[in-house]
C-alpha cells in the first residue's frame, strides 16, 4: 500500500468523516469478507486499522487521540450508520473502500490547534505482523464557538 499525504481541518463538535480506498501494492483492491456474526474483516490476512494524532511527529508526546479497531463491515459506507462511533468501516459492496469516523462527541473533547496524524494498516500474516502507513499529514482542530 502506498503512503498518501493529506492535511485535514476538523471542526470541534462536528462529526469528521473521511472516505478512502485501500489498494494493495499491485493496485488491486483490498478484498473484505464477513467472518462472523460480529462482522469483523478478513482477507487472506486479518486486518485492522489504527490512527494517532500528536502535537509533534517526534519525541514521546502523548497522543491527543488514538483509535485502533478491527474494521467493521458495513453494506454501504456512504450511509449515516456508524457516525456516532469512532472507527473504521469497510464497504462490503465496494471492495477496498473505507470510511473513517471521528464522532462529534470526540471532536468536541479535542483541544483546538495544529497536530500531526497517521493511519496505519495492521495485517497479521502467519505468526507475524506487517504494519503499513496508509495516510499521514497535518490535522488542524478548529475551535467551536457554539459550546
Secondary structure, DSSP 8 states (H G I E B T S, - for coil): ---EE--EEEETTS-EEEEEE-B-TTS-B---EE-STT-BEESSSEEEEEEEEES-SSS----SEEEEEE-EEES-TTSSTTTTS-EEEEESSSTTEEEEEE-HHHHHHS--EEEEEEEEEEEEETTEEEEEEEEEEEEEEE--S--
